[in-house]
Amino acid sequence: MQTIIIKLDSQKLVNPDLDMRYTIPDYIEAYTDGVVTDNGYDYVNEDGNELAIWLDTQDAAAQVQNVIHCLKTKRFCGNDLSQTAQIYISEQDCAKIDQCTEVSFVPNSSKELHLPDYLKVAAEENCTNVAVCFDVEAPKPYTLGQKLNTLNEQAYMNGYNWEALLICCLEKNLPDLLEGLESDPEAGSYVALYENTPDNIERANRLADFIAYLVEDEEDLCQLVREDGETVEIEWD
């Protein structure tokens, strides 16, 4: 087996909850269908503020992008680990950090995005804006929309209500993606717009990746819609 390590510094976390040593590998194992598995954790500095989580996989170089995707699109114990975590890989089994190679947390966008056909990011050289275009009437989001509507009669999932739901999800999980975001919803689509800058192109790519995760995973959206009016408030159209 080969090694992937996630290193966390508790001093940089909003909530240094030790439950993350369990929830992170459990989530990654479920996301990868068992291709990446838990291999323990340890404190890796004298002060005891740096926690490392070891993961096992047959091909660390191939699977590390799935690990990065999980950390970029899911909050763990309220923490956005995409801002603080460090990732290391090695072809060795149970490798120590000093035997590993650190992996950049922001992969090239051409390698990072494998978007489903209901999503696209459009950023042409001479355009003022970069757009994330979400076809809410495509089969996958349409079927999910029907499911959400059975959970909450207010969740009639046109473009306007997808906007309301996405804004709620971003506030809870990735609030930095709301910076500079303008929305252009219609009955059958939702379009997110950012000013066309290098930083905003990265934001647009992350937003598209996040929407794909929400639609493909489903359970986070279902849970949020179930809780509407109890622990959350969604501003339905």
Salt bridges, closest charged atoms under 4 A:
GLU50 OE1 - LYS7 NZ 3.74
GLU112 OE2 - LYS72 NZ 2.42
ASP176 OD2 - ARG206 NH1 2.69
GLU179 OE1 - ARG203 NH2 2.85
GLU202 OE2 - LYS72 NZ 3.78
ASP209 OD2 - HIS69 ND1 3.04
GLU218 OE2 - LYS140 NZ 3.72
GLU218 OE1 - LYS147 NZ 3.11
GLU219 OE2 - ARG226 NH1 3.05
ASP220 OD2 - LYS74 NZ 3.08
